[in-house]
Amino acid sequence: MRGLRISIQLGVLAFFIFLVFANSYPSAFNLPVDLFMRLDPYASVGAMIAARSLITRL
């Protein structure tokens, strides 16, 4: 179980670092800047609570 958790954490970290570099050079990749935040359910719930509305884009 511990190996699975560590591998998932490393995968998410690698994906985050990839998105940082992909958005640093926008001509190489065509990715939305907030892609990582769109995938985070806690951030989307927090944004909806703060806005007091349903944000369908998240």
URUR-V23685 format. One record per residue. N is the residue number from 1. PHI is phi in degrees with one decimal (999 if undefined). OMEGA is omega as a letter, one per 20 degrees, with the letter a starting at -180 (* if undefined). Layout:
# URUR-V23685
n:N phi:PHI omega:OMEGA
n:N phi:PHI omega:OMEGA
This chain:
# URUR-V23685
n:1 phi:999 omega:a
n:2 phi:-65.4 omega:r
n:3 phi:-64.8 omega:r
n:4 phi:-65.8 omega:r
n:5 phi:-62.6 omega:a
n:6 phi:-65.9 omega:a
n:7 phi:-67.5 omega:r
n:8 phi:-66.9 omega:r
n:9 phi:-62.9 omega:r
n:10 phi:-67.4 omega:r
n:11 phi:-64.7 omega:r
n:12 phi:-67.3 omega:r
n:13 phi:-62.6 omega:r
n:14 phi:-64.1 omega:r
n:15 phi:-64.8 omega:r
n:16 phi:-63.9 omega:r
n:17 phi:-64.3 omega:r
n:18 phi:-60.1 omega:r
n:19 phi:-65.8 omega:r
n:20 phi:-62.8 omega:a
n:21 phi:-72.2 omega:r
n:22 phi:-66.3 omega:r
n:23 phi:-84.3 omega:r
n:24 phi:-74.8 omega:r
n:25 phi:-121.8 omega:a
n:26 phi:-65.8 omega:a
n:27 phi:-74.2 omega:a
n:28 phi:-80.9 omega:a
n:29 phi:-129.1 omega:r
n:30 phi:-114.9 omega:a
n:31 phi:-114.5 omega:r
n:32 phi:-68.0 omega:a
n:33 phi:-65.7 omega:a
n:34 phi:-97.2 omega:a
n:35 phi:-61.9 omega:a
n:36 phi:-65.3 omega:r
n:37 phi:-72.2 omega:r
n:38 phi:-66.5 omega:a
n:39 phi:-82.4 omega:a
n:40 phi:-89.6 omega:a
n:41 phi:-68.0 omega:a
n:42 phi:-69.2 omega:r
n:43 phi:-67.7 omega:r
n:44 phi:-70.0 omega:r
n:45 phi:-65.5 omega:r
n:46 phi:-62.7 omega:r
n:47 phi:-68.0 omega:r
n:48 phi:-68.8 omega:r
n:49 phi:-67.0 omega:a
n:50 phi:-66.2 omega:a
n:51 phi:-83.0 omega:a
n:52 phi:54.8 omega:r
n:53 phi:-156.2 omega:r
n:54 phi:-86.8 omega:r
n:55 phi:-103.6 omega:a
n:56 phi:-74.9 omega:r
n:57 phi:-67.2 omega:r
n:58 phi:-81.4 omega:*
